[in-house]
Amino acid sequence: MRMLQRLRDTDTCLVGTWVKIPALETVELLARAGFDFVVADMEHSPMTLESTYRAIVVAQGLGMHALVRVPDAGGSHLQRVLDAGADGILVPHVTGPADAGRAMSGMLFPPRGDRGLGTTSRAGTWGLDATADYVRRGDEETLRIPQLEDLKALEQAEEILDTPGLNAAFLGMGDLTMSTGLSATDPLLQRHADNLLKAARARNIPLGTACRDAAAAREAAGRGFSFVMIGNDAGIFGSAAAEIRRAAGSLPRT
């Protein structure tokens, strides 16, 4: 079952994490740990197109969904990431309906958009499937997710969510707090988050966000978020390593 269908058909919030380490072993460990999905982060990590491609293949082969956050809203990576077979794409810093429209167009085939035909890619099963199946999967089963992460975007949330082809959205609270200078608990930001949740729910659009820990993820699910990313692979490893070293303390020889 593709991730979009799961988000639409279940009342359970799906749990994922960011992948920032360009290694397959960490992707496998995340699958063994039971994560529902991973997001290969090409914006804030050394992940290249090749390492992202391999992460997608391994994640999906182990039963996880694989999303990708592309480096920017420019669209130059959309075609190749989609043809790598990703379950969906997060587009950062979508500031308004025009940005959203350009991003959606790059992820939809004509006549709805301008995505190029690549039937001999992995998404087209290397040419083994019919072109119609490849096009249907691309248009009907792929998640197209703008990241709303500044005040201007949240003020235009309903217009962005009404963009043709958009079928999920993401609230980026980290950049939102950075750009506004406000804390995540500030009443203004919380009102905008509630309005976004309400607008997404009214349109049956899954809404995701990033969480620092499991407690925050439970809170987000309780508010109505459909998918959450908890931490990231580097942070998970770093925290575990630091805790082991802290627990060991000073070890004098006897």
Backbone bond lengths (Angstrom), bond angles and torsions (degrees), N, CA, C in turn:
res aa  C-N    CA-C-N  psi(-1)  N-CA   C-N-CA  omega(-1)  CA-C   N-CA-C  phi
1 M - - - 1.460 - - 1.533 109.44 -
2 R 1.318 116.67 128.99 1.453 119.96 179.84 1.522 110.85 -71.16
3 M 1.316 116.28 158.32 1.454 121.08 -174.63 1.516 111.95 -62.31
4 L 1.321 118.31 -40.12 1.460 120.81 179.48 1.518 111.42 -57.94
5 Q 1.317 116.76 -43.33 1.461 120.23 179.07 1.524 111.11 -64.96
6 R 1.338 116.98 -41.51 1.469 119.63 178.45 1.526 111.23 -61.90
7 L 1.313 116.98 -40.98 1.455 120.18 -179.78 1.524 111.37 -64.30
8 R 1.320 115.72 -32.49 1.468 119.58 -178.84 1.524 112.84 -83.12
9 D 1.337 115.92 -27.71 1.474 119.05 -170.57 1.521 114.50 -101.50
10 T 1.338 118.60 -5.52 1.463 119.66 -176.10 1.514 111.12 -122.20
11 D 1.314 115.38 151.97 1.462 121.31 175.35 1.524 111.66 -92.92
12 T 1.318 116.89 0.88 1.463 121.80 -179.00 1.524 110.51 -91.52
13 C 1.317 115.74 134.33 1.466 121.10 175.94 1.528 109.07 -73.06
14 L 1.325 117.96 125.95 1.457 121.61 -179.91 1.529 109.88 -79.37
15 V 1.334 115.55 141.54 1.459 121.79 -174.12 1.534 110.07 -113.99
16 G 1.304 115.40 126.59 1.457 120.85 177.69 1.512 111.22 -136.53
17 T 1.318 115.75 -170.97 1.463 121.31 175.25 1.520 108.24 -154.04
18 W 1.329 115.40 162.54 1.463 120.75 177.11 1.527 109.77 -79.84
19 V 1.316 116.07 143.59 1.465 121.90 172.46 1.515 107.89 -108.12
20 K 1.341 116.11 115.52 1.451 122.19 -178.39 1.534 112.23 -116.46
21 I 1.329 115.87 -17.81 1.465 121.00 -179.82 1.531 108.94 -91.84
22 P 1.326 118.87 120.94 1.464 120.81 -178.11 1.523 112.11 -77.73
23 A 1.333 115.88 65.25 1.467 121.58 179.82 1.521 108.97 -141.01
24 L 1.322 116.76 142.71 1.460 120.99 -177.72 1.517 112.13 -78.73
25 E 1.327 116.96 -25.58 1.464 120.03 -177.99 1.527 111.52 -62.11
26 T 1.332 117.06 -40.16 1.463 119.17 179.67 1.519 111.35 -67.85
27 V 1.320 117.26 -36.72 1.467 120.33 176.55 1.526 109.93 -61.89
28 E 1.326 116.35 -43.37 1.460 119.95 178.71 1.527 111.06 -63.27
29 L 1.316 117.51 -42.24 1.468 120.48 179.63 1.525 111.27 -63.65
30 L 1.327 117.46 -38.00 1.467 120.19 177.86 1.524 110.62 -64.49
31 A 1.331 116.10 -37.79 1.465 119.18 176.80 1.519 110.49 -65.44
32 R 1.342 116.89 -44.27 1.466 120.78 179.07 1.521 111.22 -62.95
33 A 1.343 116.54 -29.97 1.463 120.73 179.67 1.529 112.27 -75.37
34 G 1.337 117.02 -14.36 1.455 119.51 174.80 1.516 116.30 100.98
35 F 1.331 118.40 13.02 1.458 119.64 176.97 1.527 110.14 -64.59
36 D 1.327 115.79 145.31 1.463 120.91 178.90 1.517 112.12 -76.94
37 F 1.326 116.17 -33.72 1.469 119.34 -176.94 1.522 109.63 -156.39
38 V 1.315 115.00 163.23 1.465 122.11 171.59 1.523 108.07 -126.68
39 V 1.337 114.37 158.29 1.464 120.50 175.37 1.523 108.12 -124.22
40 A 1.298 116.99 107.95 1.459 121.12 175.69 1.521 108.36 -69.24
41 D 1.322 116.12 121.62 1.460 121.31 -170.91 1.518 111.02 -100.42
42 M 1.327 116.33 98.41 1.458 121.25 178.51 1.526 112.16 -87.14
43 E 1.336 117.00 -5.61 1.466 119.98 -179.29 1.526 111.93 -86.90
44 H 1.320 117.50 -42.83 1.459 121.17 -172.23 1.526 112.37 -124.87
45 S 1.305 117.66 41.87 1.460 120.44 178.91 1.524 109.59 -160.86
46 P 1.344 117.95 173.54 1.460 120.50 177.67 1.533 113.56 -79.39
47 M 1.318 118.61 8.97 1.466 120.33 -178.22 1.529 110.77 -60.59
48 T 1.326 115.96 121.97 1.463 121.92 175.67 1.523 109.06 -94.80
49 L 1.318 116.01 176.86 1.456 119.23 175.97 1.529 110.44 -61.46
50 E 1.331 116.80 -40.11 1.460 119.60 -178.95 1.524 111.73 -67.15
51 S 1.342 118.02 -46.61 1.463 119.60 -179.85 1.528 110.57 -67.26
52 T 1.323 117.13 -32.88 1.469 120.82 175.87 1.524 110.62 -65.22
53 Y 1.319 115.79 -44.55 1.465 120.45 177.84 1.523 111.34 -57.05
54 R 1.316 117.01 -46.60 1.464 120.76 -178.61 1.526 110.71 -66.98
55 A 1.320 117.49 -36.87 1.464 120.10 176.97 1.523 110.95 -63.35
56 I 1.324 117.07 -39.73 1.465 121.21 177.72 1.526 110.39 -60.43
57 V 1.321 115.99 -49.53 1.468 120.87 -177.06 1.527 111.27 -61.22
58 V 1.326 116.90 -46.42 1.461 120.68 -178.25 1.524 110.75 -67.44
59 A 1.321 116.90 -45.37 1.463 120.10 -179.57 1.515 111.14 -58.32
60 Q 1.309 116.64 -49.39 1.464 119.89 -178.42 1.520 111.42 -67.21
61 G 1.317 116.80 -35.57 1.452 119.84 177.83 1.516 113.33 -65.05
62 L 1.343 116.19 -24.84 1.459 121.47 179.51 1.522 112.65 -99.30
63 G 1.323 116.92 10.32 1.457 120.72 173.23 1.512 116.12 93.24
64 M 1.334 117.66 5.47 1.466 120.26 175.40 1.520 110.31 -96.25
65 H 1.319 115.56 155.06 1.450 120.76 168.75 1.523 108.54 -82.12
66 A 1.320 116.32 154.27 1.462 120.48 -177.43 1.522 110.00 -131.10
67 L 1.334 115.37 113.91 1.452 122.25 172.50 1.526 108.53 -103.59
68 V 1.313 115.68 164.33 1.463 121.15 177.43 1.522 108.71 -135.31
69 R 1.340 115.73 132.05 1.464 118.91 168.40 1.519 107.59 -95.64
70 V 1.320 116.73 116.35 1.458 121.08 -178.89 1.535 109.66 -75.96
71 P 1.338 117.38 163.72 1.470 119.85 -172.35 1.522 115.15 -64.02
72 D 1.339 117.60 -31.04 1.461 119.52 -176.21 1.521 108.62 -160.59
73 A 1.329 115.39 -179.19 1.465 120.83 -177.43 1.524 112.32 -87.55
74 G 1.339 116.69 6.73 1.453 119.82 -175.30 1.515 115.22 -69.83
75 G 1.312 117.67 -27.18 1.455 120.19 174.20 1.509 116.19 96.49
76 S 1.335 118.21 -2.28 1.461 118.59 -174.68 1.522 112.95 -69.76
77 H 1.319 118.24 -21.62 1.463 121.33 -178.72 1.536 113.15 -96.76
78 L 1.294 118.25 -10.49 1.465 120.38 -170.97 1.518 112.42 -58.10
79 Q 1.321 116.57 -50.87 1.463 120.90 -175.55 1.525 111.82 -57.99
80 R 1.328 117.29 -49.40 1.456 120.16 -173.69 1.527 111.43 -71.12
81 V 1.332 117.71 -36.06 1.462 119.76 178.05 1.522 110.50 -67.55
82 L 1.319 117.58 -42.07 1.461 120.08 178.06 1.518 111.10 -63.58
83 D 1.332 116.79 -41.25 1.456 118.97 -179.74 1.520 112.21 -73.91
84 A 1.331 117.78 -12.48 1.464 121.01 171.05 1.521 111.16 -74.27
85 G 1.330 117.36 -10.71 1.460 121.16 176.19 1.510 115.14 96.30
86 A 1.337 118.29 17.36 1.462 120.98 178.83 1.524 110.50 -61.10
87 D 1.337 115.25 147.93 1.466 119.70 175.83 1.516 111.95 -71.64
88 G 1.300 116.83 -17.78 1.453 119.80 179.31 1.508 111.52 176.26
89 I 1.335 115.34 172.01 1.453 121.94 -176.98 1.523 109.50 -130.32
90 L 1.348 115.40 135.86 1.454 122.45 168.53 1.525 107.58 -98.09
91 V 1.328 115.72 127.58 1.462 121.39 179.29 1.522 108.17 -106.86
92 P 1.344 118.64 114.97 1.467 120.06 -175.55 1.522 113.13 -75.04
93 H 1.322 114.22 156.60 1.465 123.21 170.48 1.530 113.45 53.61
94 V 1.315 115.86 48.76 1.465 120.69 171.06 1.520 106.52 -82.73
95 T 1.315 117.26 112.61 1.462 121.14 -170.72 1.521 114.31 -98.39
96 G 1.321 117.34 -9.81 1.447 119.11 -178.99 1.518 111.82 -173.31
97 P 1.335 117.06 -179.74 1.470 121.03 -177.92 1.523 113.66 -58.81
98 A 1.328 117.76 -34.26 1.473 119.73 -179.41 1.525 110.51 -65.14
99 D 1.332 116.87 -45.66 1.465 120.65 176.31 1.523 110.72 -59.27
100 A 1.332 115.78 -45.73 1.463 120.56 -179.06 1.518 111.01 -61.82
101 G 1.329 116.75 -41.66 1.460 120.47 -179.78 1.508 112.72 -62.91
102 R 1.344 116.33 -41.98 1.469 119.61 178.45 1.525 110.87 -64.14
103 A 1.330 116.33 -42.17 1.462 119.57 -179.24 1.522 111.32 -64.97
104 M 1.328 116.93 -44.65 1.459 119.93 -179.47 1.526 110.56 -63.89
105 S 1.311 116.91 -39.06 1.462 120.20 -179.90 1.524 111.13 -60.69
106 G 1.333 116.61 -38.36 1.456 120.05 179.92 1.517 113.69 -71.37
107 M 1.333 117.06 -12.30 1.460 120.79 -178.46 1.524 112.90 -111.69
108 L 1.320 117.29 6.11 1.463 122.19 179.06 1.524 110.11 -121.82
109 F 1.317 115.64 142.25 1.460 120.02 177.79 1.530 111.12 -77.81
110 P 1.342 117.14 154.88 1.460 119.85 174.30 1.537 110.55 -58.37
111 P 1.332 118.60 146.42 1.472 126.93 9.00 1.525 114.46 -87.95
112 R 1.339 118.38 -2.08 1.465 119.88 -176.98 1.524 112.21 -77.90
113 G 1.331 116.89 -26.66 1.455 120.44 -178.03 1.509 110.97 -149.32
114 D 1.331 116.38 -158.35 1.464 119.51 -177.50 1.527 112.68 -130.93
115 R 1.341 117.23 25.72 1.458 119.96 175.19 1.522 109.64 -65.10
116 G 1.314 115.87 136.50 1.453 119.97 -179.71 1.519 112.58 -78.43
117 L 1.300 115.79 155.48 1.462 122.10 -178.74 1.527 109.40 -83.17
118 G 1.345 116.12 123.55 1.464 120.19 -179.25 1.514 110.72 -135.53
119 T 1.304 117.23 62.48 1.470 121.51 -173.31 1.525 113.05 -65.28
120 T 1.333 117.50 -20.56 1.464 119.12 -179.07 1.532 112.23 -91.62
121 S 1.321 117.29 12.89 1.460 122.21 175.80 1.528 110.33 -87.59
122 R 1.327 116.32 177.80 1.466 120.07 176.87 1.529 110.76 -62.05
123 A 1.344 117.44 -39.40 1.461 120.25 179.16 1.523 111.70 -61.08
124 G 1.328 116.40 -27.18 1.458 121.07 176.93 1.510 112.33 -97.13
125 T 1.343 116.18 17.15 1.471 124.01 -176.00 1.528 111.02 48.92
126 W 1.334 113.52 43.89 1.463 121.62 174.90 1.528 112.67 56.86
127 G 1.322 115.73 32.28 1.454 120.59 176.89 1.516 114.55 87.61
128 L 1.335 117.68 2.63 1.461 120.61 -177.31 1.527 112.14 -80.10
129 D 1.348 117.08 -24.10 1.461 120.26 178.67 1.517 110.62 -93.24
130 A 1.318 114.91 161.25 1.460 119.95 175.77 1.523 109.78 -67.08
131 T 1.312 116.30 147.00 1.456 120.84 178.83 1.518 111.48 -55.54
132 A 1.322 117.01 -39.17 1.467 120.81 -178.98 1.526 111.55 -61.36
133 D 1.337 117.20 -36.36 1.469 120.23 178.67 1.525 110.97 -69.02
134 Y 1.310 116.45 -41.33 1.464 121.44 177.98 1.527 110.77 -61.54
135 V 1.301 116.82 -44.19 1.464 121.48 -179.80 1.528 110.30 -67.61
136 R 1.330 117.27 -41.62 1.467 120.28 -179.77 1.520 110.95 -62.78
137 R 1.339 116.83 -45.27 1.462 119.43 178.56 1.525 111.05 -60.66
138 G 1.327 115.89 -42.31 1.455 119.75 -179.02 1.513 112.98 -63.29
139 D 1.312 116.57 -42.04 1.466 120.28 -176.53 1.524 113.19 -84.51
140 E 1.339 117.54 -32.94 1.461 120.04 -171.15 1.530 114.63 -104.60
141 E 1.335 118.79 -20.60 1.461 120.28 -173.07 1.521 114.26 -117.88
142 T 1.317 117.79 -4.46 1.461 121.26 -176.93 1.521 110.23 -92.99
143 L 1.331 116.55 132.78 1.463 121.39 176.23 1.523 110.00 -78.45
144 R 1.324 115.81 130.32 1.462 122.87 178.81 1.529 106.71 -121.00
145 I 1.342 115.49 105.09 1.465 121.37 -163.26 1.529 111.34 -122.52
146 P 1.313 119.13 104.73 1.461 119.85 171.53 1.522 110.53 -77.99
147 Q 1.330 115.97 143.18 1.461 120.70 175.06 1.528 108.44 -95.24
148 L 1.311 116.07 121.32 1.456 121.87 175.39 1.517 106.94 -98.11
149 E 1.326 116.49 109.19 1.458 119.39 -170.73 1.523 113.64 -142.26
150 D 1.345 115.98 22.69 1.456 119.09 167.28 1.527 108.58 -144.88
151 L 1.317 115.58 165.58 1.465 120.77 -172.49 1.520 111.49 -62.34
152 K 1.321 116.62 -37.23 1.463 120.11 -179.92 1.521 111.14 -60.06
153 A 1.324 116.57 -40.89 1.467 120.19 179.10 1.521 111.18 -65.86
154 L 1.330 116.66 -43.76 1.465 119.14 -178.62 1.518 111.73 -66.56
155 E 1.324 116.90 -31.90 1.461 119.98 177.39 1.530 111.47 -68.91
156 Q 1.333 116.72 -19.55 1.469 121.73 178.59 1.528 111.14 -114.29
157 A 1.320 116.55 25.15 1.460 120.82 -172.19 1.525 112.67 -56.76
158 E 1.309 117.99 -44.86 1.467 119.48 -176.50 1.515 110.98 -65.41
159 E 1.320 117.24 -40.22 1.467 120.00 178.35 1.530 110.55 -64.71
160 I 1.341 116.95 -39.64 1.464 120.02 178.05 1.521 110.53 -64.56
161 L 1.331 116.77 -45.78 1.466 120.22 -178.70 1.520 112.58 -64.45
162 D 1.318 117.84 -21.93 1.466 121.43 178.81 1.528 112.63 -85.27
163 T 1.336 117.62 2.48 1.461 120.94 179.11 1.521 110.69 -62.05
164 P 1.337 119.27 125.34 1.463 120.99 178.41 1.532 111.49 -56.20
165 G 1.333 115.81 132.26 1.458 121.26 178.63 1.511 113.99 95.05
166 L 1.320 117.65 -19.61 1.462 120.50 178.72 1.529 108.94 -69.98
167 N 1.341 117.79 130.81 1.466 119.17 -178.16 1.531 113.22 -133.81
168 A 1.319 117.39 10.59 1.463 122.90 172.49 1.522 106.30 -167.04
169 A 1.344 115.77 168.67 1.461 120.14 178.42 1.514 109.12 -150.50
170 F 1.329 115.48 165.24 1.462 121.18 -176.31 1.512 109.22 -138.26
171 L 1.326 116.64 130.67 1.460 122.41 175.65 1.519 108.69 -94.15
172 G 1.323 117.12 114.80 1.459 121.84 179.76 1.518 110.84 -97.33
173 M 1.307 116.15 86.16 1.460 120.61 -174.63 1.527 112.48 -69.69
174 G 1.324 118.32 -28.07 1.461 120.70 -178.84 1.516 112.29 -61.33
175 D 1.329 116.98 -55.01 1.465 120.03 179.02 1.520 110.92 -67.72
176 L 1.326 116.94 -29.95 1.464 120.18 178.89 1.528 110.70 -63.15
177 T 1.325 116.75 -44.57 1.459 119.27 178.19 1.527 111.29 -67.39
178 M 1.335 116.34 -35.54 1.461 119.73 179.85 1.529 110.98 -65.99
179 S 1.334 116.86 -44.92 1.464 120.50 -175.62 1.525 112.68 -73.31
180 T 1.328 117.23 -29.06 1.466 119.77 -178.06 1.526 112.97 -95.80
181 G 1.332 117.05 -19.73 1.450 120.16 -174.56 1.512 113.78 75.09
182 L 1.331 115.97 11.47 1.465 121.30 -179.11 1.524 109.97 -102.92
183 S 1.309 117.01 155.98 1.457 121.09 176.08 1.526 109.51 -79.17
184 A 1.320 115.43 160.07 1.461 119.77 -179.86 1.523 112.18 -62.65
185 T 1.323 117.32 -23.62 1.468 121.17 -179.28 1.526 112.81 -91.59
186 D 1.328 117.59 1.44 1.459 120.16 179.42 1.536 110.19 -58.84
187 P 1.331 117.63 136.34 1.480 120.46 -177.78 1.524 113.85 -55.17
188 L 1.339 117.88 -36.29 1.464 119.76 -179.95 1.519 110.70 -63.69
189 L 1.333 117.43 -48.04 1.461 120.72 -179.57 1.522 110.99 -66.56
190 Q 1.312 117.35 -37.25 1.457 120.08 178.47 1.531 111.47 -66.00
191 R 1.333 117.58 -36.74 1.466 119.92 176.26 1.523 110.53 -64.09
192 H 1.324 116.12 -42.13 1.462 119.13 178.82 1.533 110.52 -65.40
193 A 1.334 117.27 -40.02 1.462 120.17 178.24 1.525 110.51 -63.14
194 D 1.333 117.11 -43.11 1.466 120.59 178.80 1.521 111.08 -63.76
195 N 1.336 116.71 -40.23 1.466 120.12 178.77 1.526 111.06 -64.90
196 L 1.341 115.85 -39.00 1.463 119.67 177.98 1.521 110.58 -65.12
197 L 1.324 117.19 -44.18 1.464 120.79 177.30 1.522 111.01 -59.35
198 K 1.313 116.83 -44.15 1.462 121.35 -179.61 1.526 111.10 -63.72
199 A 1.330 116.42 -44.29 1.461 120.33 -179.22 1.525 111.30 -66.30
200 A 1.335 117.15 -40.33 1.467 120.52 178.66 1.519 110.71 -65.90
201 R 1.320 117.02 -42.77 1.467 121.20 179.65 1.533 110.88 -61.69
202 A 1.320 116.89 -40.77 1.463 121.10 -179.14 1.522 111.41 -64.35
203 R 1.313 117.31 -27.07 1.458 122.16 -178.56 1.530 112.55 -101.23
204 N 1.324 117.27 3.01 1.462 123.19 -177.05 1.529 110.65 57.00
205 I 1.327 115.93 42.56 1.458 122.45 179.28 1.524 108.53 -106.30
206 P 1.329 119.24 119.54 1.470 120.78 177.44 1.527 110.86 -61.82
207 L 1.319 115.62 136.55 1.457 121.10 179.88 1.520 109.19 -120.50
208 G 1.336 116.40 132.57 1.453 121.14 -179.66 1.510 111.84 -118.77
209 T 1.324 115.88 168.08 1.451 121.97 175.34 1.519 109.08 -158.45
210 A 1.341 115.76 168.95 1.463 121.69 177.66 1.520 109.30 -102.14
211 C 1.338 116.28 142.28 1.467 122.04 -177.27 1.524 109.62 -127.82
212 R 1.338 115.05 146.79 1.465 119.18 -177.69 1.523 112.33 -76.98
213 D 1.357 117.12 -29.05 1.460 120.02 -176.32 1.523 109.98 -156.56
214 A 1.337 116.04 179.27 1.463 121.33 -175.83 1.521 111.77 -64.61
215 A 1.335 117.63 -36.84 1.459 120.30 179.85 1.523 110.74 -62.92
216 A 1.324 116.37 -42.79 1.462 120.19 177.60 1.521 111.28 -65.87
217 A 1.318 117.38 -34.38 1.463 121.08 177.70 1.523 110.84 -65.60
218 R 1.324 116.92 -42.11 1.468 119.92 177.53 1.530 110.88 -62.89
219 E 1.322 116.17 -39.25 1.463 120.10 177.86 1.529 110.76 -64.36
220 A 1.332 116.66 -42.49 1.467 120.68 179.56 1.520 111.03 -63.45
221 A 1.326 116.47 -43.08 1.470 119.68 178.34 1.525 110.19 -61.64
222 G 1.323 116.73 -39.80 1.448 120.66 179.25 1.512 112.97 -65.22
223 R 1.320 117.02 -26.84 1.474 120.74 178.10 1.516 112.11 -81.17
224 G 1.340 117.33 -16.75 1.449 119.70 177.90 1.509 116.00 118.77
225 F 1.341 117.54 5.91 1.466 118.82 176.28 1.525 109.60 -68.77
226 S 1.330 116.00 141.32 1.465 121.66 -175.86 1.521 113.37 -90.57
227 F 1.343 117.03 -25.74 1.458 120.07 178.05 1.525 108.72 -150.09
228 V 1.334 115.32 144.88 1.460 121.12 -178.40 1.519 109.94 -135.08
229 M 1.330 115.35 148.44 1.448 121.80 170.63 1.519 107.52 -108.71
230 I 1.321 117.55 121.85 1.461 122.10 179.02 1.526 108.76 -101.25
231 G 1.311 115.95 115.44 1.454 120.11 177.24 1.521 112.54 59.15
232 N 1.332 115.64 -150.97 1.461 122.68 176.88 1.512 108.53 -156.02
233 D 1.319 116.46 165.52 1.465 119.24 -174.64 1.522 112.76 -61.08
234 A 1.329 117.49 -39.59 1.457 120.06 179.43 1.523 111.03 -66.23
235 G 1.325 116.60 -42.72 1.453 120.39 179.25 1.517 112.57 -65.97
236 I 1.340 116.32 -39.23 1.462 120.63 178.32 1.529 110.35 -61.23
237 F 1.328 116.32 -46.99 1.464 120.51 178.72 1.526 110.88 -65.04
238 G 1.333 116.18 -46.11 1.452 119.95 -177.78 1.518 112.59 -61.61
239 S 1.330 116.73 -42.72 1.466 120.52 -179.93 1.527 111.16 -65.49
240 A 1.337 115.86 -42.73 1.461 119.48 179.41 1.524 110.54 -64.52
241 A 1.329 116.74 -42.13 1.461 120.18 179.69 1.526 110.96 -64.21
242 A 1.337 115.98 -43.02 1.464 119.61 179.97 1.520 111.51 -64.22
243 E 1.328 117.40 -38.02 1.462 120.50 -179.75 1.531 111.14 -68.35
244 I 1.324 117.05 -39.98 1.463 120.23 177.02 1.528 110.27 -61.33
245 R 1.341 114.51 -45.52 1.470 117.13 -178.72 1.525 111.40 -67.27
246 R 1.338 117.58 -38.25 1.461 120.83 178.54 1.525 110.52 -63.58
247 A 1.339 115.41 -43.54 1.456 119.48 -178.42 1.528 111.64 -65.03
248 A 1.308 116.62 -34.05 1.468 119.75 179.39 1.521 111.45 -68.07
249 G 1.325 116.28 -35.19 1.452 120.79 178.31 1.522 112.59 61.15
250 S 1.300 114.70 -153.04 1.467 120.75 176.98 1.530 107.57 -85.41
251 L 1.324 116.59 131.71 1.460 121.19 -175.87 1.522 110.03 -116.81
252 P 1.329 117.63 83.50 1.470 119.53 179.75 1.520 111.27 -68.66
253 R 1.295 116.07 142.68 1.457 120.50 177.21 1.520 109.67 -80.00
254 T 1.313 114.62 149.00 1.489 119.38 177.05 1.526 109.93 -115.70
